[in-house]
Amino acid sequence: IQFHHSKLAFFNILSSFYNKSLELKFKMAQSTSFFVLVALLAFAPICFSFKSDNDNLYPQYYYKSCPQAQEIVKSVVAKAVAKEARMAASLLRLHFHDCFVKGCDASLLLDSRGSIVTEKRSNPNRNSARGFDVIDDIKSALEKECPQTVSCADILALAARDSTVLAGGPNWEVPLGRRDSRSASLSGSNNDIPAPNNTFNTILTKFKRQGLDVVDLVALSGSHTIGNSRCVSFRQRLYNQSGNSKPDTTLDESYAAQLRNRCPKSGGDQNLFFLDFVSPTKFDNSYFKLLLASKGLLNSDQVLTTKSEESLALVKQYAENNALFFDHFAKSMVKMGNISPLTGSSGEIRKTCRKINSS
């Protein structure tokens, strides 16, 4: 009997020890879970794609109001680019020319009507800006799916991204939620968009006015890896670069000779030339390689290597590292797309992109 009581006491002690051990393990598990949760929350932001500086713009903006919006844009753009490869560059350029004038508000798309004087008549856009019919087709399709929901400004931003991807370039999440302007600025279009014959400092100044820096300038110039330019945009480099009736000495002589064949001293203004003759429809870093070989088509291209050590260093990096160029380009596109957007109750959602709703 005495042995039985001693054995029972031993088991009670053992059981108590076991329960306390379980309790300690449970508390440790709780503590570990807590610290894991804290760690996950701390590092969560790095899992998101490029974020807009404007909290009103975010990629999921139309998830509830028009869940098919991005697929509709992508579908129409894909058909347009399949029909004409050059359209990818044209749609990308529209977004750029829109954002540099009054911000990304689709002011570029407005036709002249009433007090509105269209930006399409400006020097940077006249006889060169194109793709407006594609934007009309996208808007028409979206209006059938979800009337007066998706802005023309957001259509431009999405079309620019989809065009880049279709040409073989990088992909990125487009922050959305822009609204459309009820006015245009012809003077802004003439003065704020960098011109092909601008000096490096003038171009950089125009970028800085928009909150963009030299990295954005060089990376976004890389969009010239696709598309065309007109003879009138670079003729002075061939015949009278500095007002002395001599060609631009920074332009490769053999390349200049080829260009003169179809870009004479007078006439042929609208003749088209590839900005990147190595791979004119493929979005890649060959544009930067051509700059290093003194074969940039526009003065505004070549000055990236001749007028700034900082921009030259970036050109060399992008020429050597296509992935780095893609990464910087995508980030700069998000940054550019965030230039002074109209949000909240500002502006409107146009029914058609060519005119304001009351007209």
Secondary structure in CASP SS format (residue, H / E / C, confidence):
PFRMAT SS
TARGET T0000
AUTHOR 0000-0000-0000
METHOD secondary structure of the structure
MODEL  1
I C 1.00
Q H 1.00
F H 1.00
H H 1.00
H H 1.00
S H 1.00
K H 1.00
L H 1.00
A H 1.00
F H 1.00
F H 1.00
N H 1.00
I H 1.00
L H 1.00
S H 1.00
S H 1.00
F H 1.00
Y H 1.00
N H 1.00
K H 1.00
S H 1.00
L H 1.00
E H 1.00
L H 1.00
K H 1.00
F H 1.00
K H 1.00
M H 1.00
A H 1.00
Q H 1.00
S H 1.00
T H 1.00
S H 1.00
F H 1.00
F H 1.00
V H 1.00
L H 1.00
V H 1.00
A H 1.00
L H 1.00
L H 1.00
A H 1.00
F H 1.00
A H 1.00
P H 1.00
I H 1.00
C H 1.00
F C 1.00
S C 1.00
F C 1.00
K C 1.00
S C 1.00
D C 1.00
N C 1.00
D C 1.00
N C 1.00
L C 1.00
Y E 1.00
P C 1.00
Q C 1.00
Y C 1.00
Y C 1.00
Y C 1.00
K C 1.00
S C 1.00
C C 1.00
P C 1.00
Q C 1.00
A H 1.00
Q H 1.00
E H 1.00
I H 1.00
V H 1.00
K H 1.00
S H 1.00
V H 1.00
V H 1.00
A H 1.00
K H 1.00
A H 1.00
V H 1.00
A H 1.00
K H 1.00
E C 1.00
A C 1.00
R C 1.00
M H 1.00
A H 1.00
A H 1.00
S H 1.00
L H 1.00
L H 1.00
R H 1.00
L H 1.00
H H 1.00
F H 1.00
H H 1.00
D H 1.00
C H 1.00
F C 1.00
V C 1.00
K C 1.00
G C 1.00
C C 1.00
D C 1.00
A C 1.00
S H 1.00
L H 1.00
L H 1.00
L C 1.00
D C 1.00
S C 1.00
R E 1.00
G C 1.00
S C 1.00
I E 1.00
V C 1.00
T C 1.00
E H 1.00
K H 1.00
R H 1.00
S C 1.00
N C 1.00
P C 1.00
N C 1.00
R C 1.00
N C 1.00
S C 1.00
A C 1.00
R C 1.00
G C 1.00
F H 1.00
D H 1.00
V H 1.00
I H 1.00
D H 1.00
D H 1.00
I H 1.00
K H 1.00
S H 1.00
A H 1.00
L H 1.00
E H 1.00
K H 1.00
E H 1.00
C C 1.00
P C 1.00
Q C 1.00
T C 1.00
V C 1.00
S C 1.00
C H 1.00
A H 1.00
D H 1.00
I H 1.00
L H 1.00
A H 1.00
L H 1.00
A H 1.00
A H 1.00
R H 1.00
D H 1.00
S H 1.00
T H 1.00
V H 1.00
L H 1.00
A C 1.00
G C 1.00
G C 1.00
P C 1.00
N C 1.00
W C 1.00
E C 1.00
V C 1.00
P C 1.00
L E 1.00
G C 1.00
R C 1.00
R E 1.00
D E 1.00
S C 1.00
R C 1.00
S C 1.00
A C 1.00
S C 1.00
L H 1.00
S H 1.00
G H 1.00
S H 1.00
N H 1.00
N H 1.00
D H 1.00
I C 1.00
P C 1.00
A C 1.00
P C 1.00
N C 1.00
N C 1.00
T C 1.00
F H 1.00
N H 1.00
T H 1.00
I H 1.00
L H 1.00
T H 1.00
K H 1.00
F H 1.00
K H 1.00
R H 1.00
Q C 1.00
G C 1.00
L C 1.00
D C 1.00
V H 1.00
V H 1.00
D H 1.00
L H 1.00
V H 1.00
A H 1.00
L H 1.00
S H 1.00
G H 1.00
S H 1.00
H H 1.00
T H 1.00
I C 1.00
G C 1.00
N E 1.00
S E 1.00
R E 1.00
C H 1.00
V H 1.00
S H 1.00
F C 1.00
R H 1.00
Q H 1.00
R H 1.00
L H 1.00
Y H 1.00
N C 1.00
Q C 1.00
S C 1.00
G C 1.00
N C 1.00
S C 1.00
K C 1.00
P C 1.00
D C 1.00
T C 1.00
T C 1.00
L C 1.00
D C 1.00
E H 1.00
S H 1.00
Y H 1.00
A H 1.00
A H 1.00
Q H 1.00
L H 1.00
R H 1.00
N C 1.00
R C 1.00
C C 1.00
P C 1.00
K C 1.00
S C 1.00
G C 1.00
G C 1.00
D C 1.00
Q C 1.00
N C 1.00
L E 1.00
F E 1.00
F E 1.00
L C 1.00
D C 1.00
F C 1.00
V C 1.00
S C 1.00
P C 1.00
T C 1.00
K C 1.00
F C 1.00
D C 1.00
N C 1.00
S H 1.00
Y H 1.00
F H 1.00
K H 1.00
L H 1.00
L H 1.00
L H 1.00
A C 1.00
S C 1.00
K C 1.00
G C 1.00
L C 1.00
L C 1.00
N H 1.00
S H 1.00
D H 1.00
Q H 1.00
V H 1.00
L H 1.00
T H 1.00
T H 1.00
K C 1.00
S C 1.00
E H 1.00
E H 1.00
S H 1.00
L H 1.00
A H 1.00
L H 1.00
V H 1.00
K H 1.00
Q H 1.00
Y H 1.00
A H 1.00
E H 1.00
N C 1.00
N H 1.00
A H 1.00
L H 1.00
F H 1.00
F H 1.00
D H 1.00
H H 1.00
F H 1.00
A H 1.00
K H 1.00
S H 1.00
M H 1.00
V H 1.00
K H 1.00
M H 1.00
G C 1.00
N C 1.00
I C 1.00
S C 1.00
P C 1.00
L E 1.00
T C 1.00
G C 1.00
S C 1.00
S C 1.00
G C 1.00
E E 1.00
I C 1.00
R C 1.00
K C 1.00
T C 1.00
C C 1.00
R C 1.00
K C 1.00
I C 1.00
N C 1.00
S C 1.00
S C 1.00
END
